[in-house]
């Protein structure tokens, strides 16, 4: 699974790369992880995407600590 901006971009179909570039460039520091996860999962569809997304969200919540 691609996990960097260049790898995600390369895995996307050409017609989606402009939208990806715009989303990445507009994302703030608090949004970049979720924007990357969204595009990462779109770049490589995975039947277990919901489980992966849930795990990544849990990891991010743990990293940030209590609100």
ZIDA-V329252 format. One record per residue. N is the residue number from 1. PSI is psi in whole degrees, -180 to 180 (NA if undefined). Layout:
n: <N N>
psi: <PSI PSI>
//
This chain:
n: <1 2 3 4 5 6 7 8 9 10 11 12 13 14 15 16 17 18 19 20 21 22 23 24 25 26 27 28 29 30 31 32 33 34 35 36 37 38 39 40 41 42 43 44 45 46 47 48 49 50 51 52 53 54 55 56 57 58 59 60 61 62 63 64 65 66 67>
psi: <130 138 22 161 -49 -38 -41 -47 -45 -30 -16 152 149 -40 -16 -11 -36 -43 -40 -49 -43 -46 -44 -44 -24 -14 134 175 -33 -12 -20 -39 -45 -35 -45 -42 -44 -51 -32 -45 -32 -37 -36 87 138 128 -17 22 -40 -41 -41 -47 -42 -43 -44 -39 -41 -45 -43 -41 -41 -39 -40 -28 -174 145 NA>
//
